[in-house]
Each structure stands twice: as structure tokens, then as C-alpha cells.
Amino acid sequence: MAEPYYKRVLLKLSGEALGGEQGYGIDPNTITAIAREVKQVVDLGVELCLVIGGGNIFRGVAASSKGMDRASADYMGMLATMINSLAMQDALEKVGVDTRVQSAIGMAEVAEPYIRRRAIRHLEKGRVVIFGAGTGNPYFTTDTAASLRAMEIGADVILKGTKVDGVYSADPNKDKNATKYSTLSYLEVLRKGLQVMDATAISLCMDNSLPIIVFDVTTDGNVVRVVNGEPIGTLVKEGE
């Protein structure tokens, strides 16, 4: 069997991805399908960690725009990511993948505290590590948490799993003339205001030359294809 192209990866999933067709809550069929995809990747010998958003349960930015205190809303969003993390842990262990959840805020009864060296050791032992509760700070998104954790654990790439097969110049569902980008530089993403990850996350990746691949996670086998280096989705990297 060919060696996977990437050896240590961070997979970033939106909370909505767990909601399936309904887009909210946790769809059992969807989370089981993602767990099977992750198992295929782990079986290749890839070290994999996960960051999952909480938008299928609670979105802090939306709540704060309606008058809720932003810090309080963001802490609630962190708790939503922990619900998703525990659900994903359960789904992964049901398909035979050893998994650990690490939380950026204290939650000793349900998850380990985030400790960088312990996370790396889990990966080296073939366990999947799920990083919950974002960065543990309000005003930072799970995109930023994904970039931060990926650099801390020495990931080769961030895989941003979405419902679309890459980054487009406009919303392909609304604009039939939208064009798909195969590659982009970090600066192009920031200049054009493309919805890859938020500006803080993109800047972190740019400062540390960490590539990002945006791809469709809803298509069976896509995670394995990306890990094996197949050119699907959109690659965001340093400009030539």
C-alpha cells in the first residue's frame, strides 16, 4: 500500500456538517459516515486530530448580534463544540477507533484538559484526538482554534471539510457563473474576502506556512483521497 501523502493532519469540521440534511442537531447517519471515513484514514497509519464547530447547536456570533453578551455567547458556543466532540468520540469508538477528547476549558468528568505533549503522545499511539471548546477564549472561532492546534501538534496540513467541493468566487448555489479555485495564496483569500476560514485563522497559517485544503466532506472516500494527495478541493498555500 502506498504511503499517505500527509502523515499528521488536522480535520476541521463545521457543526452543520454533523446536522446532515437538516443542518441542526446531530444526525446519527451523518456522524457514523464521518466516523467510518476517519477510520479509513487512521487505518492508513495517518495521525489524525479533529476540531468540530458548534453551529448546529449554538452560534455565539448570532446570539451576540441579537443582544446577548458576546463573551457569554462564545462560552455557550464552546459548550456546543464539546457536545459535538463527545458525540464524535462515541461514533468513532463504535467503529473501533481509540479516541480522546481534550477540552480547552475545565471539564474533568467528561474530557481531558488540553495538554500539548499528551495530545502528541496520543497521536503517536494511533489514537484520534478531538480538540473541544475552541481556544478556551471568547472572541476566537473554532477556525482559529484549528489553526492554533494544528501548529502546536506539528500537523502537515489542515483539512477543512465543508458541504461544497472547494472555494468559489461566489456562492455556487446562487451564482451559476461562480468559478472554482484549484489553488489560492493566503493573501488572495484575505484580499478577496473568501469564506475559507476567518482572517485570524488564515493569518496564523500564513505566518507559519501551514497549507489548508478545503474539500467536500459529504462525498464518500474524499477524506482518504485528500490524505493520499489527490488534487480535490482547493489548496490554500504560500504564493509563488
Secondary structure, DSSP 8 states (H G I E B T S, - for coil): ----S-SEEEEEE-HHHHTGGGTSS--HHHHHHHHHHHHHHHHTT-EEEEEE--TTT--HHHHHHTTS-HHHHHHHHHHHHHHHHHHHHHHHHHTT--EEEEESS--TTTSEE--HHHHHHHHHTT-EEEEESTTSSTT--HHHHHHHHHHHTT-SEEEEEESSSSEESS-TTT-TT--EESEEEHHHHHHHT-SSS-HHHHHHHHHTT--EEEEETTSTTHHHHHHTT---SEEEE---
